[in-house]
Each structure stands twice: as structure tokens, then as C-alpha cells.
Amino acid sequence: MGRWRAFSLLLNHISTASTKCLTPNKTSLPPRLTPLHLSLPSTPTLRAFLTSTRPFSAIPSRVLVDTTDYDYGYNNEFVPKEDEETGKIPIKAYFLCTSINLKSMQAENLSNVVPPSSRSSNYIALRYCDFPSENAGLGVKGSLNSCRYMVVFQYGSAVLFNIEDHEVETYLDLVRRHSSGLLPEMRKDDYAVKEKPLLDEDMKGGPDYIVLKTLDTDGVRVIGSVLGQSIALDYFVSQVDGMVQEFAEINRGMEKTGTFTMDKKKLLQLVGKANSNLADVILKVGLFDRSDIAWRDAKYAQIYEYLREEYEVTQRFGNLDFKLKFVEHNIHFLQEVLQNRKSDLLEWCIIGLLTIENCISIYEIVRDSNAVPL
């Protein structure tokens, strides 16, 4: 009977050691099993202890294993998190002239021209992938972080994607060679695109940036069109503001002196400037022309409408139109004043001629009356 108890003790020890081997240990290897002898101990005290204890079961008990401690062959650090942003693409918009010859620029940079995806002919998109950018590697493979883009518009705007500040002049010089009406001080605006592949929506807005799943060439065109229009609108608003300020000074002078000293030529120049600014905003900039890319795809339509709302394009044009109406009202008023001045001058000339004629007539009458008859 004692031999069976010893044999049961051996089986239980082996089963316990096997269950310990099933338990994962990341820091150390499982301990070696110590061989046991089957001979019974001869010590009376130990023999009494073995006889007094109950028999051990030879069937091992179930062991609960925590599967969360296991590694499944990959590192969790490489799994992209939902809020992780894989890249940030800086965008810079410039308005540097009043006209750009797109045909000559396209001919000079033919190898870099991105094939157009719409019928719009007032811009061209250029791609430069010949040399790496400092921003490269921030995004996922195949994103625009590996290339640089420039969208050039016929009305004078240029929008640069993924280009560092110290390299901007190099790209703008490519535009200046085909430009006319260069501005003494160009206007600039900054924006950014953040890429988040696990984004639930097609896009999400933020302060001075927009979050997209990925930025492709159509996205470059849509974003570039809105930023180009916005920076051009800033220029035309500044031009109209200058005219409003000039008319405000004329009105202050009229308030003090009751007259003004503007000649007709200067007034006609202001009329032409106001009309040309309005025509450029509507026709050349195409502020209310629809985007063919946004018309085809709802994703780009959402981006297009968001950016137009973000930059308040419609509201700013409304303010521009209101200022132009103020300028137009002042022009009409001053034209009437100049016309009245001209009418008064003509009236005084007529009065002078009549006076001279009357004087001549009186002289002839007096001369005839004093003549001695023969």
C-alpha cells in the first residue's frame, strides 16, 4: 500500500511540473525537473506522515491560462492607431502677378505636367519627384509626401504643396519667367493637409488645416483652386479698399471746402479700375464657376464646399461688391459735379459772347449816329 502512495505522489509531481511548463514566462525558461527515487523513506517520522495523509489523485486538475500574456508574432507598436496622423503636407498660396502665360510655362515644364482631369484651362498642375523632400517619410507609401506639387493659375496665383520655405523662391522663379504685371509685393497664405488613413469620414476640418484619408492629385487641384481664388480675392479687395479710401478723402475735402479738385481724366481712370477689378474677379478668377472635379465626386465636392466656407469666399465677394457699389455711387456723383461744372462754363461762355456781341452792336450804333452825312 505504501508503494502505491509513493507512485501516486510521483505522478502528481510530474503533472504539476507539466502544468507549470504550460504557463508562459517571458523572462526565464521553465525549471528542470528533478528526478525522484521510488524507494520509500526509512525515517519513521516521514513514514508516519505519508501514512497519515490522504492519497493524491493521479489526474491533474485544470489550469486556467491567461491568453492576454501571449505574443502572437507581432509588435503592437507597429499597429496604426485610430488617431495617429501619418503625414502633414504644408501648403503655400501666392498671388504674384496679374497674368501668367500657361502655354509657354507648360511647354517649358512638359515633363512635370500632370495630365488634366477636367476641361478647365485656366490652370496647370506640375509635379516634381526628382529629388527627395525633407518632409518625405512622414506619410504612408504612395502618398504625396514623396513628391512636390505646384498648381499655377492664369490669373496670377501659384499654390505650392510640400515645399519648404527656403525652396519657395526657386519654384516661384519658374512662374515669374512666364508672368506679366508682376506685383511690387506679392500676397501669401499658409495652409496644411494632414493624412489619417483610418479616418471614418472622407475629411475633417481643423484650424488652418484639413484632415484627409489620403491626398491625391484631384485633391491637390481642388484645394489649390480654392486657395488660389482666395489669395487673388485678397488682392482685389485691397485694390477696392484703396479706391474707397481715395473717395473717402475726396468726400472729407468736399465737406471742408465745398468743392473738389479731381479732373475728369483721373475720375475716368478710377471708373476703369473699378470695372476691371470686378470683371477680373468674376471672369478671370472664376469665383462662381463650378469645379468639374467636385461635380463628378461627392468626396471632392465636400472638400471644395468646406474650404470655400472656411475661407468665406462668398461673404468676401459680397463685401467686395458692396464696396464697388459705394465706389460706383461716388463716381456717378462726381461725374454729375464735373458735368455741372462744364455746363456752367459753357453758360458763362455763352453769356460772354452775347455780351461782346451787344457791345459791338452798341459801338456800331454810336458810330453810325456820330457820322457826318455827306
Phi, psi and chi 1 to 4 in degrees:
 res  aa     phi    psi   chi1   chi2   chi3   chi4
   1 MET       -  -38.7 -170.5   67.6  179.9      -
   2 GLY   -65.0  -33.2      -      -      -      -
   3 ARG   -66.0  -39.7  -67.3  178.3  179.6  -88.8
   4 TRP   -64.9  -36.5  -74.4  107.8      -      -
   5 ARG   -66.1  -40.4  -70.5  178.8  179.8  175.2
   6 ALA   -64.1  -40.4      -      -      -      -
   7 PHE   -65.5  -38.3 -175.0   72.6      -      -
   8 SER   -64.2  -39.6  176.1      -      -      -
   9 LEU   -61.9  -39.5  178.0   62.1      -      -
  10 LEU   -65.1  -44.8  174.9   62.5      -      -
  11 LEU   -63.7  -41.6  -69.0  178.3      -      -
  12 ASN   -64.5  -38.1 -173.1   67.8      -      -
  13 HIS   -65.9  -40.3 -176.6   75.0      -      -
  14 ILE   -65.8  -42.5  -65.9  174.3      -      -
  15 SER   -65.3  -37.8   63.5      -      -      -
  16 THR   -65.3  -39.0  -56.7      -      -      -
  17 ALA   -67.1  -36.6      -      -      -      -
  18 SER   -67.8  -38.0   63.2      -      -      -
  19 THR   -67.4  -32.6   55.5      -      -      -
  20 LYS   -67.6  -32.1  -71.5 -177.1  178.5  179.7
  21 CYS   -69.6  -27.5  -67.6      -      -      -
  22 LEU   -72.8  -24.9  -70.0  177.2      -      -
  23 THR   -75.2  123.8  -56.5      -      -      -
  24 PRO   -67.8  139.2   25.7  -33.0      -      -
  25 ASN  -135.2  112.0 -168.5  -10.8      -      -
  26 LYS   -79.8  -16.5  -62.2 -178.9 -179.5  179.8
  27 THR  -103.1  -26.1   57.7      -      -      -
  28 SER  -144.2  162.4   62.1      -      -      -
  29 LEU   -82.6  156.2  -63.6  175.2      -      -
  30 PRO   -64.1  145.1   20.8  -31.3      -      -
  31 PRO   -68.9  152.4   25.7  -32.9      -      -
  32 ARG   -72.3  151.0  -63.7 -179.4 -179.7  179.3
  33 LEU   -83.6  133.3  -63.9  177.2      -      -
  34 THR   -86.2  124.8  -54.7      -      -      -
  35 PRO   -63.7  141.8   22.6  -31.9      -      -
  36 LEU  -110.0  146.6  -61.8  176.5      -      -
  37 HIS   -95.2  144.1  -61.2  -77.9      -      -
  38 LEU   -86.7   -4.2  -64.2  179.8      -      -
  39 SER   -74.0  142.3   59.9      -      -      -
  40 LEU   -74.9  145.2  -69.7  175.1      -      -
  41 PRO   -69.4  142.9   22.7  -30.7      -      -
  42 SER   -94.4   -5.6   57.4      -      -      -
  43 THR   -71.8  128.3  -54.0      -      -      -
  44 PRO   -61.5  -38.8  -21.2   32.1      -      -
  45 THR   -63.8  -45.2  -54.4      -      -      -
  46 LEU   -66.8  -36.7 -177.3   58.6      -      -
  47 ARG   -64.0  -40.5 -175.8 -177.6  -62.4  -87.8
  48 ALA   -64.5  -35.7      -      -      -      -
  49 PHE   -65.2  -40.9  172.0   76.5      -      -
  50 LEU   -67.4  -35.4  -68.3  176.1      -      -
  51 THR   -76.8  -25.5   55.6      -      -      -
  52 SER   -84.5  -21.8   62.4      -      -      -
  53 THR   -84.6  158.1   55.0      -      -      -
  54 ARG   -78.5  159.7   61.6 -179.4  179.7   87.5
  55 PRO   -68.5  147.9  -16.0   26.7      -      -
  56 PHE   -86.2  147.1  -70.6   94.8      -      -
  57 SER   -82.0  141.9  174.3      -      -      -
  58 ALA   -83.3  -10.4      -      -      -      -
  59 ILE   -92.0  121.1  -58.2  175.7      -      -
  60 PRO   -70.2  146.6   25.6  -33.2      -      -
  61 SER   -79.0  161.2   60.1      -      -      -
  62 ARG   -69.4  143.6  -66.3 -176.9 -179.7  179.7
  63 VAL  -118.5  126.3  178.1      -      -      -
  64 LEU   -83.5  120.9  -63.0  178.3      -      -
  65 VAL  -106.7  128.0 -179.9      -      -      -
  66 ASP   -83.5  106.4 -171.8    3.2      -      -
  67 THR   -74.7  -10.2   58.1      -      -      -
  68 THR   -71.7  -17.2   58.3      -      -      -
  69 ASP   -85.1   -4.1  -68.9  -24.5      -      -
  70 TYR   -85.2  149.6  -78.2   95.3      -      -
  71 ASP   -98.3  135.7  -73.5  -32.4      -      -
  72 TYR  -105.6   28.2  -69.6   94.4      -      -
  73 GLY    97.1    2.1      -      -      -      -
  74 TYR  -145.2  164.2   60.0   86.3      -      -
  75 ASN   -99.2  131.2 -166.2  -19.3      -      -
  76 ASN   -65.5  -17.9  -68.4  -27.3      -      -
  77 GLU   -66.6  -22.4  -64.7  179.0   -3.8      -
  78 PHE   -92.0   -3.3  -65.0   99.0      -      -
  79 VAL   -81.9  123.5  178.7      -      -      -
  80 PRO   -67.9  132.2   22.9  -31.5      -      -
  81 LYS   -82.1  160.8  -61.1  178.9 -178.6  179.6
  82 GLU   -66.3  -35.2 -175.9  177.3   -2.0      -
  83 ASP   -94.6    5.7  -64.9  -26.2      -      -
  84 GLU   -77.6  134.3 -176.6  178.6   -1.8      -
  85 GLU  -102.1  125.2  -64.5  167.2   -3.0      -
  86 THR   -89.2   -9.3   59.2      -      -      -
  87 GLY  -175.4  152.4      -      -      -      -
  88 LYS  -129.2  121.4 -178.8  177.0 -179.7 -179.9
  89 ILE  -107.5  114.4  -58.8  173.8      -      -
  90 PRO   -74.5  146.0   26.0  -32.4      -      -
  91 ILE  -128.6  135.9  -53.9  174.6      -      -
  92 LYS  -130.7  126.0  -59.2  174.9  179.4   63.8
  93 ALA  -110.9  135.1      -      -      -      -
  94 TYR  -131.0  143.6  -63.3   89.4      -      -
  95 PHE  -120.4  107.2 -171.8   80.0      -      -
  96 LEU  -117.7   -9.0   61.6  159.8      -      -
  97 CYS  -159.5  178.7   61.6      -      -      -
  98 THR  -101.3   -9.0   57.0      -      -      -
  99 SER  -161.0  141.8  180.0      -      -      -
 100 ILE  -131.0  131.5  -60.6  174.8      -      -
 101 ASN   -82.4   98.5 -169.4  -21.7      -      -
 102 LEU   -71.3  -31.1  -62.8 -178.7      -      -
 103 LYS   -65.6  -46.8  -69.2 -176.2  178.2  179.9
 104 SER   -67.9  -35.3   62.9      -      -      -
 105 MET   -68.6  -38.6 -173.5  170.6 -175.8      -
 106 GLN   -66.5  -37.9 -177.2  173.1   -4.6      -
 107 ALA   -66.0  -36.3      -      -      -      -
 108 GLU   -74.0  -31.7 -177.1  179.0  -19.0      -
 109 ASN  -115.3   43.8  -57.8  -88.0      -      -
 110 LEU   -62.9  -35.6 -167.5   59.1      -      -
 111 SER   -72.1  -16.3   60.1      -      -      -
 112 ASN  -104.2   -1.1  -58.6  108.4      -      -
 113 VAL   -75.2  130.5  174.6      -      -      -
 114 VAL   -83.8  127.5 -179.9      -      -      -
 115 PRO   -55.6  133.2  -23.7   33.0      -      -
 116 PRO   -68.0  147.3   24.5  -33.2      -      -
 117 SER  -111.3    5.9   61.1      -      -      -
 118 SER  -145.8  175.8   63.1      -      -      -
 119 ARG   -85.8   -2.4  -63.9  172.6  -64.5  176.2
 120 SER   -64.7  134.9  179.5      -      -      -
 121 SER  -119.5   11.9   59.2      -      -      -
 122 ASN   -96.8   12.8   71.3  -28.3      -      -
 123 TYR  -156.2  162.0   73.4   91.3      -      -
 124 ILE  -135.2  149.2   57.7  172.6      -      -
 125 ALA  -111.8  131.0      -      -      -      -
 126 LEU  -117.1  140.2  -56.2  174.8      -      -
 127 ARG  -123.2  134.5  174.8  172.9   49.6 -152.2
 128 TYR  -125.8  112.1  -59.3   90.6      -      -
 129 CYS  -125.3   20.1  -63.0      -      -      -
 130 ASP   -75.0  -28.0  -61.8  -24.4      -      -
 131 PHE  -138.3  148.0   42.3   87.8      -      -
 132 PRO   -72.0  152.3   26.7  -33.7      -      -
 133 SER   -98.8  156.5  170.0      -      -      -
 134 GLU   -66.1  -21.1  -67.2  179.2    3.6      -
 135 ASN   -85.6   -6.5  -66.2  -34.4      -      -
 136 ALA   -63.8  146.0      -      -      -      -
 137 GLY    94.1   -8.7      -      -      -      -
 138 LEU   -77.8  -27.9  -64.5  178.0      -      -
 139 GLY  -106.2 -174.0      -      -      -      -
 140 VAL   -81.4  166.9  -65.4      -      -      -
 141 LYS   -65.2  134.1 -178.5  179.1  179.9 -179.0
 142 GLY    91.3   -3.4      -      -      -      -
 143 SER   -82.3  174.4   70.1      -      -      -
 144 LEU   -77.4    0.3  -65.6 -173.7      -      -
 145 ASN   -65.4  -19.0  -79.7  -67.4      -      -
 146 SER   -88.0   -7.2   58.3      -      -      -
 147 CYS  -131.5  167.7  -64.5      -      -      -
 148 ARG  -121.7  140.2  -52.7  178.5 -175.4 -171.1
 149 TYR  -125.1  148.7  -77.5   74.0      -      -
 150 MET  -139.9  123.5 -179.9  168.8   63.0      -
 151 VAL  -107.1  120.8 -173.7      -      -      -
 152 VAL  -114.2  131.6 -177.4      -      -      -
 153 PHE  -111.4  146.8  -63.3   88.6      -      -
 154 GLN   -63.7  -28.7 -172.9  -89.5  -24.9      -
 155 TYR   -81.9   -1.3   52.2   80.6      -      -
 156 GLY   120.8    2.3      -      -      -      -
 157 SER   -97.8  150.2  -67.8      -      -      -
 158 ALA  -138.5  127.1      -      -      -      -
 159 VAL  -116.1  123.1 -175.7      -      -      -
 160 LEU  -109.2  132.2  -77.8   58.7      -      -
 161 PHE  -114.6  130.0  -69.8   77.3      -      -
 162 ASN    64.1   38.3 -157.4   31.2      -      -
 163 ILE  -121.4  130.5  -63.7  176.3      -      -
 164 GLU   -74.8  162.3  -71.0   79.9   20.0      -
 165 ASP   -61.4  -41.1  -67.5  -24.4      -      -
 166 HIS   -73.2   -7.2   64.8  -83.4      -      -
 167 GLU  -107.7    0.3  -62.5  173.3  -29.0      -
 168 VAL   -63.1  -45.2  166.8      -      -      -
 169 GLU   -61.1  -32.6  -72.4  -61.1  -36.5      -
 170 THR   -61.3  -42.2  -56.4      -      -      -
 171 TYR   -76.7  -36.2  -69.6   89.6      -      -
 172 LEU   -68.1  -29.1  -67.8 -177.2      -      -
 173 ASP   -64.1  -31.5  -73.6  -20.2      -      -
 174 LEU   -62.9  -32.4  -60.4  176.3      -      -
 175 VAL   -80.4  -39.4 -179.2      -      -      -
 176 ARG   -62.3  -28.9  -68.2 -171.0 -179.8   99.5
 177 ARG   -65.8  -18.0  -70.6 -157.9  -69.3  -95.5
 178 HIS  -119.2   19.3  -51.6  -83.9      -      -
 179 SER  -105.7  156.5  -56.6      -      -      -
 180 SER  -136.5  150.0   59.2      -      -      -
 181 GLY    70.5   45.2      -      -      -      -
 182 LEU   -62.2  137.7  -71.5  172.1      -      -
 183 LEU   -82.7  145.4  -56.3 -179.5      -      -
 184 PRO   -64.4  -28.6   21.9  -32.3      -      -
 185 GLU  -141.9  110.1 -176.9  178.3   -2.8      -
 186 MET   -76.6  156.6   64.4 -179.2  178.7      -
 187 ARG  -100.9  149.2  -51.0 -173.2   72.9   87.1
 188 LYS  -138.4  147.9  176.4 -172.2  175.3 -177.2
 189 ASP  -146.2  145.7 -168.2   12.3      -      -
 190 ASP  -115.3  146.1  -67.6  -37.7      -      -
 191 TYR  -152.1  179.3 -158.6   64.3      -      -
 192 ALA  -157.5  154.8      -      -      -      -
 193 VAL  -121.7  130.0  172.3      -      -      -
 194 LYS  -109.4  132.0  -67.0 -175.5  178.5 -179.3
 195 GLU   -96.8  131.4  -70.3 -177.1  -35.4      -
 196 LYS  -140.1   95.3 -174.2 -175.4  -68.0 -174.4
 197 PRO   -59.4  -27.6  -22.6   33.2      -      -
 198 LEU   -93.9   18.5  -61.5 -178.6      -      -
 199 LEU   -67.1  135.1 -173.2   66.8      -      -
 200 ASP   -70.5  -43.7  -65.6  -26.6      -      -
 201 GLU   -87.3  172.8  -51.7   90.3   -9.6      -
 202 ASP   -70.4  -30.6  -69.6  -30.6      -      -
 203 MET  -156.9  161.9   56.6  137.2  -67.5      -
 204 LYS  -149.4  134.4 -175.3  173.1   69.3  173.7
 205 GLY   -89.2  161.8      -      -      -      -
 206 GLY  -155.7  175.5      -      -      -      -
 207 PRO   -69.8  113.7   24.2  -31.5      -      -
 208 ASP    64.0   22.0  -63.9  -29.4      -      -
 209 TYR  -159.3  164.7   67.0   85.8      -      -
 210 ILE  -130.9  140.8 -175.2  172.8      -      -
 211 VAL  -104.0  125.9 -177.2      -      -      -
 212 LEU  -127.0  158.2  -57.0  176.3      -      -
 213 LYS   -63.0  -47.4  -70.2 -177.2  178.1  179.2
 214 THR  -157.7  151.6 -177.4      -      -      -
 215 LEU  -105.5  117.4 -179.8   62.8      -      -
 216 ASP  -110.0 -175.3   53.1   13.1      -      -
 217 THR   -67.2  -35.4   53.7      -      -      -
 218 ASP   -66.1  -37.0  -77.3  -20.5      -      -
 219 GLY   -64.2  -37.0      -      -      -      -
 220 VAL   -61.5  -43.6  167.0      -      -      -
 221 ARG   -64.6  -44.2  -67.1 -174.2  179.3   99.0
 222 VAL   -66.4  -48.2  170.7      -      -      -
 223 ILE   -64.0  -41.9  -64.3  173.8      -      -
 224 GLY   -63.1  -36.9      -      -      -      -
 225 SER   -64.9  -42.1   65.3      -      -      -
 226 VAL   -70.2  -43.1  178.4      -      -      -
 227 LEU   -67.2  -36.7  -93.1   63.0      -      -
 228 GLY   -65.4  -42.1      -      -      -      -
 229 GLN   -65.4  -38.7  -70.2  175.8  -12.6      -
 230 SER   -65.6  -45.4  175.3      -      -      -
 231 ILE   -70.1  -32.4 -163.9   66.3      -      -
 232 ALA   -68.6  -38.3      -      -      -      -
 233 LEU   -63.1  -35.6 -173.4   58.2      -      -
 234 ASP   -58.3  -42.2  -81.2  -14.2      -      -
 235 TYR   -64.7  -47.0  167.6   76.0      -      -
 236 PHE   -67.6  -34.2  -68.4  113.3      -      -
 237 VAL   -63.5  -40.4  168.9      -      -      -
 238 SER   -64.8  -36.1   66.4      -      -      -
 239 GLN   -64.3  -44.7  -66.1  -64.7  -56.7      -
 240 VAL   -67.7  -36.6  175.3      -      -      -
 241 ASP   -59.8  -37.8  -72.7  -19.3      -      -
 242 GLY   -63.7  -39.9      -      -      -      -
 243 MET   -67.6  -40.2  -71.7 -172.4  -72.3      -
 244 VAL   -61.3  -41.6  170.4      -      -      -
 245 GLN   -64.3  -37.9 -178.1   65.3   27.9      -
 246 GLU   -65.8  -42.7 -171.1  169.9   -4.0      -
 247 PHE   -69.3  -31.7  -79.8  109.4      -      -
 248 ALA   -64.1  -39.8      -      -      -      -
 249 GLU   -66.7  -37.4  -66.9  177.0   -2.9      -
 250 ILE   -63.1  -42.9  -66.9  173.5      -      -
 251 ASN   -65.6  -35.9  -68.2  -32.6      -      -
 252 ARG   -66.0  -39.9  -67.6 -170.2 -170.8   98.7
 253 GLY   -64.2  -39.9      -      -      -      -
 254 MET   -65.5  -34.2  -68.2  177.4   61.2      -
 255 GLU   -64.1  -35.2 -179.1 -178.2    1.4      -
 256 LYS   -84.6  -42.9  -66.5  178.6 -179.6  179.0
 257 THR  -104.5  -17.9   62.2      -      -      -
 258 GLY    81.4    7.2      -      -      -      -
 259 THR  -153.2  175.1 -176.4      -      -      -
 260 PHE  -141.9  161.2   70.0   98.7      -      -
 261 THR  -112.7   14.6   58.7      -      -      -
 262 MET   -74.9  135.6  178.1 -179.5  -69.0      -
 263 ASP   -90.3  172.2   57.9   -3.5      -      -
 264 LYS   -67.8  -35.6 -174.3  176.5 -179.2  179.6
 265 LYS   -62.7  -44.8 -178.8  179.5  179.3 -179.5
 266 LYS   -63.3  -38.7  178.2   65.5  175.0  178.4
 267 LEU   -66.0  -41.8 -176.3   61.0      -      -
 268 LEU   -65.5  -33.7  -69.9  177.0      -      -
 269 GLN   -63.6  -40.3  -71.8  177.2  -16.9      -
 270 LEU   -65.8  -37.8  -71.0  175.9      -      -
 271 VAL   -61.4  -47.3  172.8      -      -      -
 272 GLY   -63.8  -38.3      -      -      -      -
 273 LYS   -66.1  -42.9 -173.5  176.2 -178.4  179.6
 274 ALA   -63.9  -44.2      -      -      -      -
 275 ASN   -67.5  -39.0  -67.9  -25.7      -      -
 276 SER   -68.3  -36.9   63.1      -      -      -
 277 ASN   -63.1  -44.2  -77.4  -28.1      -      -
 278 LEU   -65.3  -40.8 -177.2   60.3      -      -
 279 ALA   -65.7  -39.5      -      -      -      -
 280 ASP   -64.8  -41.5  -71.7  -16.8      -      -
 281 VAL   -63.5  -41.7  170.4      -      -      -
 282 ILE   -81.7  -44.0  -63.6  176.2      -      -
 283 LEU   -91.8  -54.8  -60.8  177.8      -      -
 284 LYS   -73.7  -49.9  -67.0  177.2   64.1  175.8
 285 VAL   -71.0  -28.0  179.1      -      -      -
 286 GLY    64.6   47.2      -      -      -      -
 287 LEU   -62.6  -27.9 -156.1   60.6      -      -
 288 PHE  -114.9   13.5  -64.3  100.8      -      -
 289 ASP   -77.8  141.4  -65.4  -16.5      -      -
 290 ARG   -75.8  152.5   73.4  176.2 -172.6  179.5
 291 SER   -90.0  121.8  172.6      -      -      -
 292 ASP   -63.6  -36.7  -67.0  -23.2      -      -
 293 ILE   -65.8  -44.9  -60.2  174.4      -      -
 294 ALA   -67.5  -28.5      -      -      -      -
 295 TRP   -70.2  -32.4 -177.5  -95.6      -      -
 296 ARG   -81.1  -34.8  -67.0 -164.4  -51.7  -96.8
 297 ASP  -127.6  127.4 -163.9  -32.4      -      -
 298 ALA   -65.8  -28.7      -      -      -      -
 299 LYS   -63.1  -45.7  175.6  178.7   67.0  174.5
 300 TYR   -73.8  -29.3  -60.4  110.5      -      -
 301 ALA   -63.9  -37.3      -      -      -      -
 302 GLN   -65.7  -42.7 -175.1  179.7    3.3      -
 303 ILE   -63.3  -43.8  -62.4  173.1      -      -
 304 TYR   -61.9  -47.6 -178.4   75.3      -      -
 305 GLU   -68.6  -36.6  -66.3  -60.7  -30.0      -
 306 TYR   -63.4  -45.7  169.5   78.3      -      -
 307 LEU   -67.7  -38.2  -71.1  176.6      -      -
 308 ARG   -63.9  -36.0  -75.0  179.1   64.1   90.1
 309 GLU   -73.4  -37.5 -176.5   66.2   24.8      -
 310 GLU   -63.7  -40.8  178.9   73.2   11.3      -
 311 TYR   -90.7    2.8  -79.7   92.9      -      -
 312 GLU    52.0   49.0  -60.2  179.4  -12.5      -
 313 VAL   -64.6  -46.6  174.3      -      -      -
 314 THR   -65.9  -43.1  -55.8      -      -      -
 315 GLN   -64.6  -40.7  -65.9   87.4  -24.6      -
 316 ARG   -67.3  -36.5  -71.6  158.9   60.1 -163.4
 317 PHE   -66.7  -35.9  176.0   78.2      -      -
 318 GLY   -61.0  -41.6      -      -      -      -
 319 ASN   -65.4  -39.0  -65.4  -26.3      -      -
 320 LEU   -62.8  -43.4  175.6   66.3      -      -
 321 ASP   -64.1  -38.7 -173.8   52.5      -      -
 322 PHE   -63.8  -42.0  176.3   77.9      -      -
 323 LYS   -66.3  -38.0  -67.1  175.4 -177.8  178.1
 324 LEU   -65.7  -34.2  -75.2  173.8      -      -
 325 LYS   -67.7  -36.4  -72.0 -179.0  178.4  178.6
 326 PHE   -62.8  -43.7  171.2   77.9      -      -
 327 VAL   -63.4  -42.3  171.1      -      -      -
 328 GLU   -62.6  -41.3 -178.5 -178.1    1.9      -
 329 HIS   -62.2  -42.9  173.9   74.0      -      -
 330 ASN   -66.6  -36.9  -79.0  -91.8      -      -
 331 ILE   -63.9  -44.5  -71.9  174.0      -      -
 332 HIS   -61.8  -41.0  -73.6  -42.8      -      -
 333 PHE   -63.3  -46.8  171.1   73.9      -      -
 334 LEU   -68.6  -33.4  -64.7  179.7      -      -
 335 GLN   -62.9  -40.5  -78.3  179.3  -24.7      -
 336 GLU   -65.0  -38.5  -69.2  179.5   -1.9      -
 337 VAL   -64.5  -45.0  172.7      -      -      -
 338 LEU   -64.6  -36.5  -69.3  177.1      -      -
 339 GLN   -66.5  -39.2 -173.3   66.0   31.9      -
 340 ASN   -65.5  -38.4  -68.6  -25.8      -      -
 341 ARG   -60.8  -43.6  -77.5 -177.0  178.0  179.7
 342 LYS   -65.2  -40.0 -173.8  176.2 -178.8  179.8
 343 SER   -64.7  -42.3  -61.3      -      -      -
 344 ASP   -62.0  -40.6  -67.1  -18.7      -      -
 345 LEU   -63.7  -41.1  179.0   60.8      -      -
 346 LEU   -65.6  -39.3  -68.6  175.4      -      -
 347 GLU   -63.2  -43.1  -70.1  176.5   -1.7      -
 348 TRP   -66.0  -35.3  -77.9  108.3      -      -
 349 CYS   -63.8  -42.2  -70.5      -      -      -
 350 ILE   -64.6  -42.2  -67.6  172.9      -      -
 351 ILE   -62.4  -40.5  -67.9  173.2      -      -
 352 GLY   -64.5  -42.2      -      -      -      -
 353 LEU   -64.1  -41.1  -68.6  174.4      -      -
 354 LEU   -64.5  -38.5  -68.9  175.2      -      -
 355 THR   -64.0  -43.6  -57.8      -      -      -
 356 ILE   -63.8  -41.4  -66.7  172.4      -      -
 357 GLU   -63.1  -41.1 -177.3  179.6    2.8      -
 358 ASN   -65.3  -39.6  -68.9  -27.4      -      -
 359 CYS   -63.8  -41.4  -68.2      -      -      -
 360 ILE   -64.1  -40.9  -66.6  173.7      -      -
 361 SER   -64.5  -44.2  -61.7      -      -      -
 362 ILE   -62.6  -40.0  -66.2  172.0      -      -
 363 TYR   -62.4  -42.4  171.7   75.5      -      -
 364 GLU   -65.5  -38.0  -69.9  178.7   -8.5      -
 365 ILE   -65.3  -45.0  -67.1  172.7      -      -
 366 VAL   -64.4  -38.7  171.8      -      -      -
 367 ARG   -66.0  -40.4 -174.3 -170.5   63.2 -179.4
 368 ASP   -68.6  -34.5  -67.0  -20.0      -      -
 369 SER   -72.2  -29.4   61.6      -      -      -
 370 ASN   -90.0   -0.3  -66.8  -27.6      -      -
 371 ALA   -74.5  139.5      -      -      -      -
 372 VAL   -83.9  125.4  178.6      -      -      -
 373 PRO   -72.8  143.3   23.4  -31.5      -      -
 374 LEU   -80.3      -  -63.3  174.0      -      -
